[in-house]
Amino acid sequence: MTQVPEYRISDWQRRALALLAVFAVILLGSNAQAERLSTYLAKINVTDFFKDGDRIGDIRADMPVAPVFKGQQPLGFIFLNSDWSNSIGYSGKPIDVVLGMTGAGVITSGRMVAHKEPIILLGIPESKITHYIDGYAGFDVAAYAKSDTQDVLPSDIVSGATVTIMVIDDSIRRSAIKVARALQLGGLVVSGGVADQYVVDTEQSSIVDWQSLLGDGSVRRLDVTRDDVNQAFASNGDPRAASKALPPPGDTTFIDLYAALVSIPTIGRSLLGDAEYANLQKVLQPGQQAILIAANGEYSFKGSGYVRGGVFDRIQVVQGDTSIRFRDRHHKRLGEIAADGAPEFNEVSLFVVPRDIKFDPAAPWHFQLLVQRPLGALDKIFTTVGLDYTPPAKYLRKIASPAPASGQGAAAPAAGGDVTVSDDDQGRDALWMRVWKSRVVDIAVLVTAILLLTGLFFFQDWFVRRRKLTERIRIGFLLFTVVWIGYYAHAQLSVVNVLTVATSFGSGFDWGYFLMDPLIFILWFAVAAAMIFWGRGAYCGWLCPFGALQELLNKLAKVIRIPQLTIPFAVHQRLWPLKYIGFLVLFGVAFHDFDQAERIAEIEPFKTAIILGFVREWPFVLYAFVLLGIGLFVERFFCRYLCPLGAALAIPGRMRINDWLKRYRDCGSPCQRCSVECMVQAIHPDGHIDPNECLYCLHCQELYYDEHDCPVVIKKLARVERRLALQIKTPASPNQNSPATGTSSGKGKTGPDSDLNIADGI
């Protein structure tokens, strides 16, 4: 056989081929990206990015950037971060930021033009995010790209929007670097990579033990103590961090973390075992990689974002100009490490790199762990620790030509996509169990309160006969609901919860997500059970923090003699359907555009008044105060006419199996006492109680047994007293009270059996 001579290409040829490959990728995706950029260019003012600019040129055909001019003089370029870098946030959609950059590689300005982030929509003022982006004006991209600080955490993370800010920060920096390299601004050039020379040798495949994997660098370790964390926060220069330092002993393990690239055959088979490695190979697409993370210690690398929205907000992987964040769909929980001699770990997770992100298995990468320190209920500070990973050279082989398909194209734009891969729901299951264990005291308090309330309802006849006791219990429970359930535990239910459950059935229902917040889950379980017996009133009347706040403020208003307004019943009947209309609108919109439904759900002031404690933009605060102000004059105004959650609970509440609220035949005709005194006008003038509107305050049941306030009871007592009086005046017959027989007819009996239980016989 004739041997073909080996052809070696020079370094300049290799770089030229890499550059051609980069521009080929750019050209393939530039049309769609140019359309997105052109849409935003039509909405912006050029002077917001270049104060001397007078026009924006046409978007380049070879890459999605638009030049900016002053007359004929070029000033720089405008581009969209998500065209060049992964900017996927909580919502699974890109956060779009338009950026301007000079020819020297300096950012001039940035504007967030589109997002679907629920945190910004429903909690964090957008002005804070805008202010953060404004801080990038004057950022020297070229100097940053040449420095050794590319994994430094943003210095001013907005509390409550950790993932959102990290995504914005990272996408701005990395997209700017890619643009600067592609345009060769500030002395930057398109970078080559290790993939130009090496690839993973897939022919090598064996099984080795844990110590061997540690010894040759196949598994890298990050061992962090409490002292290490305290020192990291101290170096940030924020004096607030010192007051929240972790307590001694300082050598206590904060986190002991291990990372490995398990798509390398020997490493993967050794750590996963043959069966799990075979499963992984079925999931991975050509060129796709997987990383294993395992850890012990008191800090979890999965983080709170995973609990709330399926985002692992504490970790990211950085390679070159590309950063990778993982969502729950990229994750699979493992029970243990298969390698001989491996220790047991509290957390073992397998992460698959999304298909649309270029990751070179032969090139070094950096693992970054975000560490947070709470300063208050809503305020936190952050720092990072990390480890560097370089695949062992013995698992690589040298190639004679560049491999752009698996290489690290530094300048190629990588718009983030929403990629679905197989995952394992056990990861969420294990996490929700840890969350429940960490909140065992809160769970015990809430369960105890619900059991006490259940006892009150089951034995309501005994309680309502003792009006003062019942009223004190009610005021005490309402205070508990506002202070503990609302402002301490933030366990305020919302119609958004209902919409989430309803829409999840169409996209794959998962109990794991709903178990992540134990108090919310317990409350929903209690509400579902209570609707079988008592309808919506158990929650709306007793366990809703905003409803309890309205009622307590109205009671205070009555004490200081603020006049109360009575809505005519005919008007009331035409107003209460508004909340049902609102709920049906929300329900329909949620299936079409859930983000829009979340915005409309702001009709609920719960987030403003309870979750955020009125710390929000002024229109939301004003709206909440207006509703509470109206409630001073019209008791439970929002609950009566506007609450979509109340409407959602009322609809299935009609299916309750018992009617626990007692009525007399005379109720409504002629007696109107209960209908007049009902705080939400749930009692019709004809006497019947509307279960859809009843908040189960039990006031009508107190009146039912009251010998001084209920006209029906008073009338019955009067008849009994007249009958007893007549019996006393009637002469006794010879046979009555006869000593011989020792019997009595008992007609003159006036003890408890005759009058205290009169109501039961009417």
VOSE-593197 format. One record per residue (C-alpha): residue in one letter; residue number from 0; x, y, z. Coordinates in steps of 0.2 Angstrom, whole numbers. Layout:
<nodes>
NODE   residuo   num      c1      c2      c3
NODE         a   NUM       X       Y       Z
...
</nodes>
This chain:
<nodes>
NODE   residuo   num      c1      c2      c3
NODE         m     0       0       0       0
NODE         t     1       7      17      -5
NODE         q     2      10      28      11
NODE         v     3       2      45       9
NODE         p     4      15      58      15
NODE         e     5       9      68      30
NODE         y     6       5      86      26
NODE         r     7       9      99      40
NODE         i     8       1     116      40
NODE         s     9       9     131      47
NODE         d    10       3     142      61
NODE         w    11      -3     156      50
NODE         q    12     -12     143      39
NODE         r    13     -21     136      54
NODE         r    14     -26     153      60
NODE         a    15     -32     158      42
NODE         l    16     -43     142      42
NODE         a    17     -50     145      59
NODE         l    18     -54     163      54
NODE         l    19     -63     156      38
NODE         a    20     -73     144      49
NODE         v    21     -78     158      61
NODE         f    22     -84     169      47
NODE         a    23     -93     154      39
NODE         v    24    -103     152      55
NODE         i    25    -106     170      56
NODE         l    26    -113     171      38
NODE         l    27    -125     156      41
NODE         g    28    -133     164      56
NODE         s    29    -131     183      51
NODE         n    30    -148     184      42
NODE         a    31    -159     180      57
NODE         q    32    -148     189      69
NODE         a    33    -148     205      58
NODE         e    34    -167     205      58
NODE         r    35    -167     205      77
NODE         l    36    -154     219      78
NODE         s    37    -163     229      64
NODE         t    38    -179     228      74
NODE         y    39    -171     236      89
NODE         l    40    -161     249      79
NODE         a    41    -177     256      73
NODE         k    42    -182     259      91
NODE         i    43    -166     267      98
NODE         n    44    -158     284      97
NODE         v    45    -140     284      91
NODE         t    46    -136     299     102
NODE         d    47    -139     287     117
NODE         f    48    -124     277     112
NODE         f    49    -113     290     103
NODE         k    50    -117     308     108
NODE         d    51    -109     314      92
NODE         g    52    -116     301      81
NODE         d    53    -129     307      68
NODE         r    54    -133     290      59
NODE         i    55    -132     271      60
NODE         g    56    -126     262      44
NODE         d    57    -132     246      37
NODE         i    58    -130     230      47
NODE         r    59    -115     221      40
NODE         a    60    -118     206      29
NODE         d    61    -104     196      37
NODE         m    62    -109     198      55
NODE         p    63    -123     206      65
NODE         v    64    -116     223      69
NODE         a    65    -120     240      63
NODE         p    66    -108     255      61
NODE         v    67    -111     272      68
NODE         f    68    -105     288      59
NODE         k    69    -103     306      62
NODE         g    70    -105     312      44
NODE         q    71     -93     301      35
NODE         q    72     -82     298      50
NODE         p    73     -84     281      59
NODE         l    74     -87     281      77
NODE         g    75     -89     263      82
NODE         f    76    -102     249      81
NODE         i    77    -119     244      89
NODE         f    78    -123     226      92
NODE         l    79    -135     215     102
NODE         n    80    -128     204     116
NODE         s    81    -139     189     113
NODE         d    82    -132     188      95
NODE         w    83    -115     184     101
NODE         s    84    -117     177     118
NODE         n    85    -128     166     129
NODE         s    86    -140     178     138
NODE         i    87    -154     165     143
NODE         g    88    -161     171     160
NODE         y    89    -174     163     172
NODE         s    90    -188     164     159
NODE         g    91    -178     153     147
NODE         k    92    -178     167     135
NODE         p    93    -164     179     130
NODE         i    94    -161     196     139
NODE         d    95    -158     208     125
NODE         v    96    -146     222     128
NODE         v    97    -141     234     114
NODE         l    98    -123     239     116
NODE         g    99    -112     253     108
NODE         m   100     -93     251     106
NODE         t   101     -79     262     100
NODE         g   102     -66     257      87
NODE         a   103     -54     256     102
NODE         g   104     -64     243     110
NODE         v   105     -73     253     124
NODE         i   106     -91     252     128
NODE         t   107    -101     268     126
NODE         s   108    -118     263     133
NODE         g   109    -131     249     134
NODE         r   110    -149     248     134
NODE         m   111    -160     233     139
NODE         v   112    -173     232     125
NODE         a   113    -182     216     128
NODE         h   114    -183     202     142
NODE         k   115    -196     190     149
NODE         e   116    -188     189     167
NODE         p   117    -202     187     180
NODE         i   118    -190     194     193
NODE         i   119    -190     211     184
NODE         l   120    -208     210     180
NODE         l   121    -215     205     197
NODE         g   122    -203     211     210
NODE         i   123    -187     220     206
NODE         p   124    -189     238     199
NODE         e   125    -182     238     181
NODE         s   126    -174     255     185
NODE         k   127    -161     246     196
NODE         i   128    -157     234     181
NODE         t   129    -155     249     170
NODE         h   130    -144     258     182
NODE         y   131    -133     243     183
NODE         i   132    -131     242     164
NODE         d   133    -127     261     164
NODE         g   134    -112     257     174
NODE         y   135    -104     249     159
NODE         a   136    -101     265     150
NODE         g   137     -82     267     148
NODE         f   138     -78     249     150
NODE         d   139     -62     244     141
NODE         v   140     -66     228     133
NODE         a   141     -49     226     125
NODE         a   142     -40     228     141
NODE         y   143     -52     217     150
NODE         a   144     -49     203     137
NODE         k   145     -31     204     140
NODE         s   146     -32     203     159
NODE         d   147     -33     189     171
NODE         t   148     -49     195     179
NODE         q   149     -62     188     167
NODE         d   150     -71     178     180
NODE         v   151     -72     192     193
NODE         l   152     -90     193     200
NODE         p   153    -100     209     196
NODE         s   154     -97     221     210
NODE         d   155    -115     227     212
NODE         i   156    -127     213     211
NODE         v   157    -145     218     213
NODE         s   158    -152     208     228
NODE         g   159    -166     197     222
NODE         a   160    -161     197     204
NODE         t   161    -145     187     206
NODE         v   162    -146     176     190
NODE         t   163    -153     190     180
NODE         i   164    -139     202     184
NODE         m   165    -126     188     181
NODE         v   166    -133     184     164
NODE         i   167    -133     202     159
NODE         d   168    -116     205     166
NODE         d   169    -108     190     158
NODE         s   170    -117     192     141
NODE         i   171    -111     210     140
NODE         r   172     -93     206     143
NODE         r   173     -92     191     132
NODE         s   174    -102     197     118
NODE         a   175     -91     213     118
NODE         i   176     -75     203     118
NODE         k   177     -82     192     103
NODE         v   178     -86     208      93
NODE         a   179     -70     216      97
NODE         r   180     -60     200      91
NODE         a   181     -71     198      76
NODE         l   182     -68     217      71
NODE         q   183     -50     217      78
NODE         l   184     -54     232      89
NODE         g   185     -42     238     102
NODE         g   186     -28     226      96
NODE         l   187     -38     210      98
NODE         v   188     -38     197      85
NODE         v   189     -47     180      82
NODE         s   190     -40     168      94
NODE         g   191     -35     150      90
NODE         g   192     -37     136     103
NODE         v   193     -30     120     109
NODE         a   194     -43     112      98
NODE         d   195     -33     117      83
NODE         q   196     -20     104      89
NODE         y   197     -29      91     100
NODE         v   198     -45      82     102
NODE         v   199     -51      69     114
NODE         d   200     -44      51     110
NODE         t   201     -61      41     110
NODE         e   202     -51      25     107
NODE         q   203     -44      26     125
NODE         s   204     -57      18     137
NODE         s   205     -53      10     154
NODE         i   206     -58      10     172
NODE         v   207     -47      17     185
NODE         d   208     -50      21     204
NODE         w   209     -54      37     213
NODE         q   210     -36      40     219
NODE         s   211     -29      38     201
NODE         l   212     -42      51     195
NODE         l   213     -37      63     208
NODE         g   214     -19      60     205
NODE         d   215     -18      63     186
NODE         g   216     -30      78     186
NODE         s   217     -45      69     179
NODE         v   218     -55      75     194
NODE         r   219     -51      93     201
NODE         r   220     -55      98     219
NODE         l   221     -61     114     226
NODE         d   222     -59     114     245
NODE         v   223     -66     129     254
NODE         t   224     -67     132     273
NODE         r   225     -77     145     283
NODE         d   226     -61     156     285
NODE         d   227     -58     155     266
NODE         v   228     -76     162     263
NODE         n   229     -74     176     276
NODE         q   230     -57     181     268
NODE         a   231     -65     181     251
NODE         f   232     -79     193     257
NODE         a   233     -67     204     267
NODE         s   234     -56     206     251
NODE         n   235     -72     213     242
NODE         g   236     -70     229     253
NODE         d   237     -88     229     258
NODE         p   238     -89     233     277
NODE         r   239    -106     225     279
NODE         a   240     -98     208     276
NODE         a   241     -88     208     292
NODE         s   242    -104     209     303
NODE         k   243    -111     193     295
NODE         a   244     -95     183     295
NODE         l   245     -96     164     297
NODE         p   246     -93     159     315
NODE         p   247     -78     148     321
NODE         p   248     -71     135     320
NODE         g   249     -64     143     304
NODE         d   250     -57     126     297
NODE         t   251     -75     119     296
NODE         t   252     -78     113     278
NODE         f   253     -89     126     269
NODE         i   254     -89     116     253
NODE         d   255     -78     102     247
NODE         l   256     -82     101     228
NODE         y   257     -75      90     214
NODE         a   258     -77      92     195
NODE         a   259     -73      81     180
NODE         l   260     -77      81     162
NODE         v   261     -86      64     160
NODE         s   262     -88      64     141
NODE         i   263     -70      58     141
NODE         p   264     -72      39     140
NODE         t   265     -60      34     154
NODE         i   266     -66      47     166
NODE         g   267     -84      45     162
NODE         r   268     -84      26     164
NODE         s   269     -74      27     180
NODE         l   270     -85      40     188
NODE         l   271    -102      35     181
NODE         g   272    -100      16     179
NODE         d   273    -103       7     163
NODE         a   274    -122       7     163
NODE         e   275    -124      26     167
NODE         y   276    -110      30     155
NODE         a   277    -120      21     141
NODE         n   278    -135      31     146
NODE         l   279    -126      47     144
NODE         q   280    -120      42     127
NODE         k   281    -138      40     122
NODE         v   282    -142      58     127
NODE         l   283    -126      66     120
NODE         q   284    -127      73     102
NODE         p   285    -111      73      92
NODE         g   286     -99      86      99
NODE         q   287    -109      88     115
NODE         q   288    -100      86     132
NODE         a   289    -105      82     150
NODE         i   290     -98      88     167
NODE         l   291    -100      79     184
NODE         i   292    -100      90     200
NODE         a   293    -100      82     217
NODE         a   294     -99      90     234
NODE         n   295    -100      89     253
NODE         g   296    -101     103     266
NODE         e   297    -114     115     272
NODE         y   298    -116     125     256
NODE         s   299    -125     118     241
NODE         f   300    -119     122     224
NODE         k   301    -137     120     217
NODE         g   302    -143     136     224
NODE         s   303    -160     145     227
NODE         g   304    -163     148     208
NODE         y   305    -165     129     206
NODE         v   306    -179     129     219
NODE         r   307    -188     144     211
NODE         g   308    -186     143     193
NODE         g   309    -175     128     188
NODE         v   310    -159     139     186
NODE         f   311    -143     134     194
NODE         d   312    -139     151     199
NODE         r   313    -123     147     209
NODE         i   314    -113     139     196
NODE         q   315    -106     142     179
NODE         v   316     -93     135     167
NODE         v   317     -82     147     158
NODE         q   318     -71     143     143
NODE         g   319     -63     156     133
NODE         d   320     -76     170     129
NODE         t   321     -90     158     132
NODE         s   322     -99     155     148
NODE         i   323    -111     141     152
NODE         r   324    -126     141     164
NODE         f   325    -136     126     167
NODE         r   326    -155     124     169
NODE         d   327    -165     109     176
NODE         r   328    -167     101     159
NODE         h   329    -148     100     157
NODE         h   330    -146      91     174
NODE         k   331    -147      74     181
NODE         r   332    -145      68     199
NODE         l   333    -134      54     203
NODE         g   334    -134      44     219
NODE         e   335    -116      40     220
NODE         i   336     -99      40     212
NODE         a   337     -95      23     204
NODE         a   338     -76      24     205
NODE         d   339     -68      12     218
NODE         g   340     -62      22     234
NODE         a   341     -74      37     230
NODE         p   342     -81      45     246
NODE         e   343    -100      47     248
NODE         f   344    -106      64     243
NODE         n   345    -122      74     248
NODE         e   346    -124      81     231
NODE         v   347    -119      72     214
NODE         s   348    -125      80     198
NODE         l   349    -122      77     180
NODE         f   350    -124      92     168
NODE         v   351    -125      91     150
NODE         v   352    -118     106     140
NODE         p   353    -132     113     129
NODE         r   354    -131     108     111
NODE         d   355    -130     126     104
NODE         i   356    -115     131     115
NODE         k   357     -98     127     108
NODE         f   358     -87     118     121
NODE         d   359     -70     111     117
NODE         p   360     -67      95     128
NODE         a   361     -48      97     124
NODE         a   362     -47     115     130
NODE         p   363     -45     121     148
NODE         w   364     -60     128     157
NODE         h   365     -65     136     173
NODE         f   366     -78     132     186
NODE         q   367     -85     146     195
NODE         l   368     -96     145     211
NODE         l   369    -106     160     218
NODE         v   370    -106     162     237
NODE         q   371    -119     173     244
NODE         r   372    -121     181     261
NODE         p   373    -138     188     267
NODE         l   374    -137     205     275
NODE         g   375    -156     206     278
NODE         a   376    -173     200     272
NODE         l   377    -170     206     254
NODE         d   378    -151     212     254
NODE         k   379    -137     200     250
NODE         i   380    -118     202     245
NODE         f   381    -109     190     234
NODE         t   382     -92     183     230
NODE         t   383     -85     169     220
NODE         v   384     -73     154     221
NODE         g   385     -68     142     208
NODE         l   386     -56     129     200
NODE         d   387     -47     127     184
NODE         y   388     -49     111     174
NODE         t   389     -37     105     161
NODE         p   390     -40      88     153
NODE         p   391     -26      76     156
NODE         a   392     -14      76     140
NODE         k   393     -15      57     140
NODE         y   394     -33      57     135
NODE         l   395     -30      68     120
NODE         r   396     -22      65     103
NODE         k   397     -14      77      91
NODE         i   398     -22      81      75
NODE         a   399     -15      87      59
NODE         s   400     -29      99      54
NODE         p   401     -40     111      63
NODE         a   402     -57     104      69
NODE         p   403     -69     119      68
NODE         a   404     -84     108      72
NODE         s   405     -77     104      89
NODE         g   406     -66     118      92
NODE         q   407     -68     134     102
NODE         g   408     -72     148      89
NODE         a   409     -69     163     100
NODE         a   410     -78     175      88
NODE         a   411     -93     165      83
NODE         p   412    -109     171      89
NODE         a   413    -119     159     100
NODE         a   414    -137     165     103
NODE         g   415    -144     156     118
NODE         g   416    -157     143     114
NODE         d   417    -169     133     124
NODE         v   418    -163     116     122
NODE         t   419    -171     101     130
NODE         v   420    -161      85     135
NODE         s   421    -166      71     146
NODE         d   422    -165      74     164
NODE         d   423    -169      65     180
NODE         d   424    -182      72     192
NODE         q   425    -174      64     207
NODE         g   426    -163      79     208
NODE         r   427    -177      90     213
NODE         d   428    -184      77     224
NODE         a   429    -168      76     234
NODE         l   430    -167      94     235
NODE         w   431    -185      97     241
NODE         m   432    -182      85     255
NODE         r   433    -167      95     261
NODE         v   434    -177     111     260
NODE         w   435    -191     103     270
NODE         k   436    -178      97     283
NODE         s   437    -171     114     284
NODE         r   438    -188     122     288
NODE         v   439    -194     109     300
NODE         v   440    -198     123     313
NODE         d   441    -208     134     301
NODE         i   442    -217     118     295
NODE         a   443    -222     113     313
NODE         v   444    -228     131     317
NODE         l   445    -239     131     301
NODE         v   446    -246     114     303
NODE         t   447    -250     117     321
NODE         a   448    -260     133     316
NODE         i   449    -269     124     303
NODE         l   450    -274     110     315
NODE         l   451    -280     122     328
NODE         l   452    -291     131     314
NODE         t   453    -297     114     309
NODE         g   454    -302     110     327
NODE         l   455    -311     127     328
NODE         f   456    -321     123     312
NODE         f   457    -326     105     318
NODE         f   458    -331     111     335
NODE         q   459    -338     128     329
NODE         d   460    -355     125     338
NODE         w   461    -346     125     355
NODE         f   462    -335     140     351
NODE         v   463    -348     151     343
NODE         r   464    -359     150     359
NODE         r   465    -344     159     368
NODE         r   466    -343     175     357
NODE         k   467    -329     184     367
NODE         l   468    -318     168     366
NODE         t   469    -322     166     347
NODE         e   470    -319     184     343
NODE         r   471    -302     184     353
NODE         i   472    -297     168     344
NODE         r   473    -301     176     327
NODE         i   474    -291     192     330
NODE         g   475    -276     183     337
NODE         f   476    -277     171     322
NODE         l   477    -278     186     309
NODE         l   478    -263     194     318
NODE         f   479    -253     177     316
NODE         t   480    -258     176     298
NODE         v   481    -252     194     294
NODE         v   482    -236     194     304
NODE         w   483    -230     176     303
NODE         i   484    -238     168     287
NODE         g   485    -236     185     278
NODE         y   486    -222     196     283
NODE         y   487    -211     182     291
NODE         a   488    -214     167     280
NODE         h   489    -219     176     264
NODE         a   490    -232     161     262
NODE         q   491    -245     172     252
NODE         l   492    -254     161     239
NODE         s   493    -257     169     223
NODE         v   494    -268     166     207
NODE         v   495    -251     164     198
NODE         n   496    -249     147     208
NODE         v   497    -266     142     201
NODE         l   498    -261     147     183
NODE         t   499    -244     138     185
NODE         v   500    -252     122     190
NODE         a   501    -265     123     176
NODE         t   502    -253     127     162
NODE         s   503    -240     114     168
NODE         f   504    -252      99     164
NODE         g   505    -250     103     146
NODE         s   506    -231     104     147
NODE         g   507    -227      90     159
NODE         f   508    -233      91     177
NODE         d   509    -219      89     190
NODE         w   510    -222      88     208
NODE         g   511    -204      92     212
NODE         y   512    -207     110     208
NODE         f   513    -222     112     219
NODE         l   514    -213     104     234
NODE         m   515    -199     116     234
NODE         d   516    -208     128     245
NODE         p   517    -215     118     260
NODE         l   518    -226     132     267
NODE         i   519    -234     136     251
NODE         f   520    -237     117     247
NODE         i   521    -244     114     264
NODE         l   522    -256     129     263
NODE         w   523    -262     123     246
NODE         f   524    -264     106     252
NODE         a   525    -274     113     267
NODE         v   526    -284     124     255
NODE         a   527    -289     109     244
NODE         a   528    -294      99     259
NODE         a   529    -304     114     267
NODE         m   530    -314     117     251
NODE         i   531    -321      99     253
NODE         f   532    -329     104     269
NODE         w   533    -330     123     270
NODE         g   534    -327     131     253
NODE         r   535    -315     146     250
NODE         g   536    -319     153     267
NODE         a   537    -306     143     276
NODE         y   538    -292     152     267
NODE         c   539    -299     168     262
NODE         g   540    -306     172     279
NODE         w   541    -292     165     290
NODE         l   542    -276     161     281
NODE         c   543    -274     175     268
NODE         p   544    -261     188     274
NODE         f   545    -268     202     263
NODE         g   546    -286     198     268
NODE         a   547    -282     197     286
NODE         l   548    -273     214     284
NODE         q   549    -288     222     277
NODE         e   550    -299     215     290
NODE         l   551    -288     221     305
NODE         l   552    -286     238     297
NODE         n   553    -305     239     295
NODE         k   554    -308     234     314
NODE         l   555    -296     248     319
NODE         a   556    -306     260     308
NODE         k   557    -322     255     317
NODE         v   558    -313     258     334
NODE         i   559    -308     276     328
NODE         r   560    -326     278     321
NODE         i   561    -322     280     303
NODE         p   562    -339     279     294
NODE         q   563    -343     263     286
NODE         l   564    -351     262     268
NODE         t   565    -364     249     265
NODE         i   566    -365     244     247
NODE         p   567    -383     242     241
NODE         f   568    -386     223     239
NODE         a   569    -392     226     220
NODE         v   570    -376     235     217
NODE         h   571    -366     222     227
NODE         q   572    -373     208     216
NODE         r   573    -367     216     200
NODE         l   574    -349     220     207
NODE         w   575    -344     203     214
NODE         p   576    -344     195     197
NODE         l   577    -329     206     192
NODE         k   578    -317     195     201
NODE         y   579    -323     180     191
NODE         i   580    -321     189     175
NODE         g   581    -304     194     180
NODE         f   582    -299     176     184
NODE         l   583    -306     169     167
NODE         v   584    -296     182     158
NODE         l   585    -280     177     167
NODE         f   586    -284     159     164
NODE         g   587    -286     161     146
NODE         v   588    -271     173     143
NODE         a   589    -260     161     153
NODE         f   590    -262     147     140
NODE         h   591    -258     159     126
NODE         d   592    -244     170     135
NODE         f   593    -240     166     152
NODE         d   594    -228     181     154
NODE         q   595    -243     192     150
NODE         a   596    -254     183     162
NODE         e   597    -241     187     176
NODE         r   598    -241     205     172
NODE         i   599    -260     205     172
NODE         a   600    -260     196     189
NODE         e   601    -253     212     196
NODE         i   602    -271     216     200
NODE         e   603    -266     206     216
NODE         p   604    -257     218     227
NODE         f   605    -250     203     237
NODE         k   606    -232     205     231
NODE         t   607    -231     223     235
NODE         a   608    -240     223     251
NODE         i   609    -234     206     259
NODE         i   610    -219     199     249
NODE         l   611    -210     215     247
NODE         g   612    -217     225     261
NODE         f   613    -221     240     251
NODE         v   614    -203     242     245
NODE         r   615    -207     244     227
NODE         e   616    -210     257     213
NODE         w   617    -222     270     218
NODE         p   618    -237     265     206
NODE         f   619    -238     247     214
NODE         v   620    -237     254     232
NODE         l   621    -250     267     228
NODE         y   622    -262     254     221
NODE         a   623    -260     243     237
NODE         f   624    -263     258     248
NODE         v   625    -278     263     238
NODE         l   626    -286     246     240
NODE         l   627    -281     246     259
NODE         g   628    -288     264     260
NODE         i   629    -305     259     252
NODE         g   630    -305     244     264
NODE         l   631    -306     256     279
NODE         f   632    -323     261     273
NODE         v   633    -329     245     264
NODE         e   634    -324     230     274
NODE         r   635    -314     217     263
NODE         f   636    -317     227     247
NODE         f   637    -303     218     237
NODE         c   638    -309     201     243
NODE         r   639    -327     205     238
NODE         y   640    -325     212     221
NODE         l   641    -307     210     213
NODE         c   642    -298     195     220
NODE         p   643    -295     183     206
NODE         l   644    -288     170     218
NODE         g   645    -304     171     228
NODE         a   646    -313     168     212
NODE         a   647    -302     153     208
NODE         l   648    -306     145     225
NODE         a   649    -324     149     224
NODE         i   650    -328     139     208
NODE         p   651    -322     122     215
NODE         g   652    -328     127     233
NODE         r   653    -346     124     228
NODE         m   654    -343     105     228
NODE         r   655    -341     105     247
NODE         i   656    -350      90     255
NODE         n   657    -357      98     270
NODE         d   658    -367     114     274
NODE         w   659    -360     118     292
NODE         l   660    -368     135     293
NODE         k   661    -385     134     302
NODE         r   662    -400     144     297
NODE         y   663    -418     147     304
NODE         r   664    -434     146     294
NODE         d   665    -436     164     299
NODE         c   666    -419     170     292
NODE         g   667    -422     183     279
NODE         s   668    -441     183     281
NODE         p   669    -443     193     291
NODE         c   670    -427     193     301
NODE         q   671    -412     203     292
NODE         r   672    -400     204     306
NODE         c   673    -387     192     299
NODE         s   674    -388     199     281
NODE         v   675    -385     216     288
NODE         e   676    -370     212     299
NODE         c   677    -361     200     287
NODE         m   678    -345     209     283
NODE         v   679    -344     204     265
NODE         q   680    -363     203     261
NODE         a   681    -362     185     258
NODE         i   682    -380     182     265
NODE         h   683    -394     186     253
NODE         p   684    -409     196     259
NODE         d   685    -419     180     258
NODE         g   686    -408     172     271
NODE         h   687    -398     160     262
NODE         i   688    -379     160     262
NODE         d   689    -369     161     246
NODE         p   690    -355     149     248
NODE         n   691    -345     157     234
NODE         e   692    -344     174     244
NODE         c   693    -344     167     262
NODE         l   694    -327     170     271
NODE         y   695    -332     159     286
NODE         c   696    -329     172     299
NODE         l   697    -343     163     309
NODE         h   698    -352     179     315
NODE         c   699    -368     173     308
NODE         q   700    -366     157     319
NODE         e   701    -363     168     334
NODE         l   702    -379     177     331
NODE         y   703    -388     160     328
NODE         y   704    -386     155     346
NODE         d   705    -386     173     354
NODE         e   706    -400     175     366
NODE         h   707    -398     194     366
NODE         d   708    -395     198     348
NODE         c   709    -404     185     337
NODE         p   710    -423     190     335
NODE         v   711    -428     172     332
NODE         v   712    -420     166     348
NODE         i   713    -427     180     358
NODE         k   714    -444     177     351
NODE         k   715    -443     158     355
NODE         l   716    -437     162     372
NODE         a   717    -451     173     375
NODE         r   718    -463     160     370
NODE         v   719    -455     147     382
NODE         e   720    -455     159     396
NODE         r   721    -474     163     394
NODE         r   722    -477     144     393
NODE         l   723    -467     141     409
NODE         a   724    -476     155     418
NODE         l   725    -493     147     413
NODE         q   726    -487     130     420
NODE         i   727    -482     138     436
NODE         k   728    -499     146     438
NODE         t   729    -509     130     435
NODE         p   730    -513     120     451
NODE         a   731    -504     104     453
NODE         s   732    -514      88     451
NODE         p   733    -515      75     466
NODE         n   734    -504      63     456
NODE         q   735    -490      76     454
NODE         n   736    -475      75     466
NODE         s   737    -483      60     475
NODE         p   738    -473      54     489
NODE         a   739    -479      37     485
NODE         t   740    -474      36     468
NODE         g   741    -459      48     469
NODE         t   742    -461      54     452
NODE         s   743    -463      71     444
NODE         s   744    -470      77     427
NODE         g   745    -455      89     426
NODE         k   746    -467     103     418
NODE         g   747    -459     116     429
NODE         k   748    -441     112     425
NODE         t   749    -431     127     420
NODE         g   750    -413     121     420
NODE         p   751    -401     121     405
NODE         d   752    -410     108     396
NODE         s   753    -425     120     393
NODE         d   754    -417     136     388
NODE         l   755    -399     135     384
NODE         n   756    -402     123     370
NODE         i   757    -417     132     363
NODE         a   758    -409     136     347
NODE         d   759    -406     117     343
NODE         g   760    -425     114     344
NODE         i   761    -431     129     333
</nodes>
